[in-house]
């Protein structure tokens, strides 16, 4: 790239970060003849901002991967239209591949570029460590969705000319990610240079990044419980010893404060699509537990109506056969809730395009610590961790705004009515994780596959591609069969057919 092209690219990147989602600029950057030796001429703060916003995501991948597939398979939401394919276990190629399509051409390339820039200078050890932690976060989302994926050679097309990266095994990826977190956390140094306002998550706070790294280690270590309990215990113990999140002040999230800028991707979906309703399974679980979050997460379309969730697996032609369906009668006086006005909508308070996008919460950490204590991997009191996790899960909702605040007396009443139950500890803890991570559906889906909780009832919709079982993964981008055929074939030969029903490495059948 000549100097004029570099200045033009730098100006476009800065403008992109300030004003738009950058989609219109992707083709411009891809067409440039990039010289990786010139990467250090762009401020790494700009690059980190871009990476964090892209991982938070736009409407495209949040609509298709987070909501259409993950949220309905895990029965947080339910819909009638068949393009909400996860609700009915249908296959839509571009939707299944949406995360792949967004993360590989954009974030993988950009994060490798940033690594080259900051990881060769010992004085930039904090910038390098934070970049490594963000890289792990990105790839753990991808591998948890698809299984074996390009990892060690991904994003190196411009830097090393690798256009057909190998698919690494998920076992290799997990071992490497956990080691990356350990090394990055240990390398963080308060006395060294760090990111500044370009870090949207922690503003360069080294200690908060260390807690996030060890908290992710706790999450990923727990992923291994079915496939390698010994390794799971080892990594969970390391994470706890290293120091995980200690309060809601440590939550990892990307703020979206300006609706005119880079919008919260989930909020953009709700603005464009009014199809999703709270799932019948989710609403009934909330009602059974008298959970005060129900009316933060959802609202009834008609004031004073009972809370009713939409059943999964129905469409506009079949919903009238469900017992919850109430046909509208014109003669009713006064009119009562009928047809779709029966079913709870997502509450506007969680639909904002300026809402934060949560990557990992303190509530999840405390609940995972409770599980670790139950398994004998941690000396803490599981009942205390459970209560801390539930309380934190209700308190952090205030970050959505004043209308999402749950009073402390309501929280204490809930804990009194739903105390820790040692006889059903794993079920109780992981149902609480499911209840706490609404809208972070990637995590809800992954933790359900890890634990089997909550105990969901699959739907059987005509034409479903799983035989009426909940999918265990998403399918690869179909173009990989042409663009990277040898490595694609090697992956499915090792992992299994490229189907929704193929289990990924850590999700062994038990």
N, C-alpha and C positions, 0 to 999 in steps of 0.2 A: 504494500500500500504506500503511495507517495504521501508527502506531508499534507498536501491539500486534501486528499481523501481522508487522512487521519483526522484533520481538523473538522471536516464535514461530519465524519462519523461521530466524533466526540460531541459536537454540537447537537446532532440528532439524538444521541443517547441521553444527553442532559435534558433536552426538550421532551423526549419520550418519558423520562422518569417523572417530570413535573406535570405533564399535561395529559398523557394518553396511555393506552394499554400497550402500545408498541406493536400491535399486530400489523399495522400498515407498514411498519419499518422492517419487519422480518425479512421480506424478500430483498430489501436493499442491502442489509447486512450480509445475507447469504451470498449475494452476488459479488461482494467485495473480495478482492484478492488479499486476504488477511495475512500479514506478517506477524507471527506470534512474538517476535522479538520487540515489537513496538507496543505491546499490551500495557506496559507500565506508564504510558503517557496518559491514560485515563485514570482518574482518581478511583482507588479501590472502594471508597465509600459509595460512589455511584453504582458500581458493579454489584455490591452487596445489596443495596436497595432494590435493584432490578431483580436479583435472584429471590429475595424474600417476597417481593410482590408477586412474582411469577409462581412461586410455590404456593402462596395463598390462593392464587388462581383467579381466573375470570369466569364469566358465566358459562363458557363452553364446557370446560372440564368439570366444573362444579355441578352443572346441570346433569351431565351425562354420567359421570363416574361417581361423584359423591351422592347425588340425590336420586337420579333415575335408577341407577343400579343399587348402590350400597344401602341407601336409607330405606328402600322398600324391601330388599331382601332381608334386612335385619328388623323389619316391621316397626320402624319408627313412624313411617308415613305409608299411606296407601293412596292409590289413584285408580281412576277408571280408564283413561286412554291407554291404548296398547303400546304407544311409543314410550310409555314409562315401563320399559321392558323388564326391569328387575322385579317389579310387582308380580309378574306372571311368568318369570323365568324364560323369557324370549330372547333371541339373539339378534341384535342389531350391530353390525360389524363396526361402524364408525363410532357408536356409543361405547362399545366394549374397549375400543382402542383410544378413546379420547385422552386419557391420562398419558398414555404412551406418546401420542401425537404432540402433546404440549410439552412434556418434560424433556424428551430427547432432543428435538431440534433446538430448543431454547435453553433450558436451565442446565442441562448436562454440558453443553458447549460453553456456556458462560461461566459455570463454576470451575471447569477445568482451566479456562483462561485466567480466572482469578487466582487459582492455586499456583499457576506458573508465575504470576506476578508477585505473590506475597510469601511463598514458601521457600524461597531460596535465600532470603535475607534473615539472619538470626535476630535482627532488631525488630522484625515484623512477626515474631513468634505468635503474638496474640491474634493478629489478622489471619495468619495461617491456621491457627487452631480453630477459630470461629468458622472459617471457611470449611474446614474438615468436618466440623459438627453439622453445619448446614448440609453438606454433601451427604452425610449419613442420613439425615432426616429425609432428604429427597429420595434416596435410593431405598430406604426401608418402606416408604409408601409404595414404590413401584414393585419391589419384589414381593411384598405382602399381597398385592393384587394379582400378579402374573406368575410368580414363582421364579424359575431360572430366567435371567435377563442379561442384556449387555451391562457390564459393570466396570471391569478393570480396563477395558478398551473403549468405553463409551465416552462420547464428547470429544474425541481426539481427532476428528476429521480434519480440522484446520491445523491443529498443532502438530500432528504426526502423520496425517494422511491416511488414517484408518477409517475407511468408509464402510467396512463390513465387520463390525466388532463381534468378538466371540460372546456367546451367552454363557456366563459363569453359573455354576450350580448355586442354588440358594444356600446350601451348607457353606460353601466358600464365602459367599457374600456376607452371611451373618457373622462368620468368624472374623472376617476382615472389618466389618462395621463395628463390632464390639471392641476390637483392638484399636481401631481409629478413635473411638470415643475415649478409651482409656488413655491413649497417648496424648490426645488433644487436651483432655481435662488436666492431665498432669503437667503439660507444657505451659498452660496459661499462667501468665506472670503479671501481677498487679503493677509492677514497676516499669513495664514496657509499653510501647506505643499500642494503642488499640483503635478500633473504629470509633467514629463519633456519631453525628446525627444520621449518617448513612445507615446505621444499624437500627432498623425500625423496631426490633424486638426488645433489646436491652440497652440501646444507646452506648454500646461498647463496654458495659459493666462486666468485667472479667469474672467476678465471683458468681454473678447470676448465670453466665454462660457455663461455668463449671458445674453448677447445680443442674442446669438443663442437660448437660452431657451425661452426668451420672443418673439423672432421672430417665433419660432415654435408654441408658444401659439397663436400668431396672425393667423398663418396658420390654426391651428386646431380649433380655435374659429370660423373662417370664415366657416369652414366645416359645422357648425351647422345652417346656415342661413335658410335652408328649414325646418328643423325639430324642431328647438327651437330658434327663432330669439332673444328672451330675453336673453337666455344663451349665444348666440353668441355675442351679444353686451357686455355683462358683461365681457366675457373673452377677447374680443378684446380691451376693455377699459383698462383692467388690463395689457395686454401686452404692450400697448402704454405707459401707465404710468410707467411700469417697465423699459422700454428702449430697443428698438429693434436695428437692424443693422443700421449703419449710413453712411457707404460707402462700396465700393468694397473691402476694406481692411478687412471687417468683414465676407466675404463670408465663408461658411462652405464647405470645400472640402477636399478630400483625395488626396494627390499628388502621382503620380506614376512616379517617376523620373528615375527608372532603368529598362529598358525593359527586363533585364535578371532576375529580381525578380518577385514581384507580379504585374502583368500587369493590365492595365485598361481593365475591362471586355468588355466594348463596343468596344474598339479597337481590342481586340482579336476576336470579332465576325466579324468585317469588314475584318480582315486579312483572316479569314476562309471562308467567305461567301460574294460573290459579288452580291447577289440577290437584296438587297434593293436599291431603287432609291427614290429621293424626290417625294412626292405625288403630283399629279396634283392639288389637292385642295390647298396644301401648297404653291406650286410655283405660282399659280394664285393669291393667297392672297398677296404674296410678291410682285408680279408684279403690282397688282392693287395699292398697297401702295408705289410703287417705293422704296422698302426696301433694303438698302445696305447690309443687312445680307444675302441676297439670294446667293451671290457669296462667302460668307464665309461658309455657310452651304452646298452649292452644287457647282458643276461645270458641264459644258456641255462636253460630251465625245469628240466632235469635235470642235476645236477652231473656234470661230466666229459664231457658230450655235445659234439659238434662245433658250431661256430657256423654256423647256417643261417638265412638270412633268408626271410621270407614273400614270394612273388612278388606283384607288383601285378596287379590286374585279374582276380582270381578271387573266387568266392563259395563258400559252404558246399557247394554242389552240384557245383562244377567243380574244386575244389582237389585232389580225389583223382586227377584226370587229370594233375597236374603231376608231373614226375620226382622232386621232393623229397618227395612224400607217402609216408609209411610207415604202412601200416595196422597197427593193434594186433592182436597175436596172443596170445590168452589163455594159450597153452601156453608162451610165452617164459619161460625161467628162466635167469638173472634177467631181469626186464623191461627192455627197452631203450626209448629215446625213440621215440614213435610218434605219429602224427596231429598235433594241434596242439602237443604237447610237443616237437616237433622244432624249432620256430621261435623265434628269439630274442625275448624280451620287452624292453621298455624297462627299464633298470635302476632300481630303487626310488630310487637316489641322485638321479636327475634328476626324480623324480615328486612331490617335496614341495610341499605347499601353502604352506610357509614358505620356499621357494626364491626367490632373486632373479629378477626378470624383466629380461632384458638388452635394451636398446634399441640400443646400439652398443658394440663392443669395440675395444680397441687392436689385437687380432689382425687384425680387418677393415681397420683403418686401414693397418697395415704391408703387408698384401697388396695393397691398392689403391695404395700408394706403389710397390710392386714393379711393378705393372702400368704406372703412370705412367712409371716409369724405362724400362721396356721400350719404351714408345711414344715415348720421347724427350722427354717433357714434364717430366722431373725429372732432376736431375744426380746423384741418389743411386745407389748400387749395387743393382741389382735382386736380386742373390743375397743381399745382406745383409738387405734388406727382407723377402725371402721367408723367410729363416731366422728373423728376428725375429718374423714373423707366425705361423709354424708353432709356434715355441716359446711365444709368448704364448697361442696357441689351446689349447695343452695345459696351460699353467700356470694359466690363469684358471678351469679346471674345478674347482680346489680350493675355489672359492667355493660349490660345491654341498655341500661337507663333506669330511671326512677320507677317506672311501671313494672320493672322486673324484680324489685326488691322484695325479698321474703322476710317478714319480721322475725326477730330472734325467738319470740315466744312460740311461733309456729314451727320453727326448726326444732326447738327443744321438745315440743309436744310430739313431733314426728319421731324423734329419737326415742322418746319414752314409750311410744306405741310400737316402735319397730326396733327393739334392742338387738344387739349382736346375739346371734343364735349359733353356738358352737356346733350343734348337731347338723346344721345345714350351712356351714360357714362359706364354703366355696361357691355354692349357689347364691347365697345372699350377697356376698361381696361382689361377684361378677354381674349380678343383676343391677347392683348399684352403679357399677361402671357403665353398663348399658344405659341406665337412666341419666347418667351424668354427662355423657359425651354426645348428646343430641347435636346434630349439625356437623360434628366431626365424625362423619359416617364411615370414613376409612378405618378409623380406630374401632368403632362399634362392630364393624364387620370382621375385622381381624381378631378382636378379642372373643367374639362369639365362636369363631372357628377354633380358637385355642382352647376354649373351656366348655363349649356346648351350652352356655347360659347367656340369656334366658332360654328355656326349653320351647323353642318356636314350633308351631305346627305348619308344615309346608303347605303351599297351595297347589291345586291341580287345575291348571288352566289349559284349555284345548290348544294344542300346538306347542306346548312348552318343550324345551330341548333337554331337560334334565330327568325326565321320567317322574316329575313331581317331587324332586328333592331340591333343597336350597343349594344354589351354586357354591362351589368351593373356591373358585377363582374366576378371573375374567380371561377372555381369550386374547391372544396376541393380535397385533395389527396385521391384517391380512396381507398387506403389501410386503411384509417381511419375507413371505414365501418366494417373492421375485427379487427383492432388493438385497436380501441376505440369506439365500436359500440354504447354503451349507451349514451355517451356524444355527439357523432356525431348525433344520432337520436334526442336528445333533442335540438340540435342547429337548425336542419332543421325544427323541429316542431315549433320552436319559430320564426325563420327568414323566412322560406319558402323553397321551393324545392331547392335542390342543382343544380341549373341551372344558365347559363349565364344571364338569363333574370330576375332573382330574385334581387330586389333592397335591398341594405344594409340599415341600420337604418337611417343614415343621408341623404340618397339619396331618399327622398320621392317624389312621383310623384306630379307634380303641373300643 
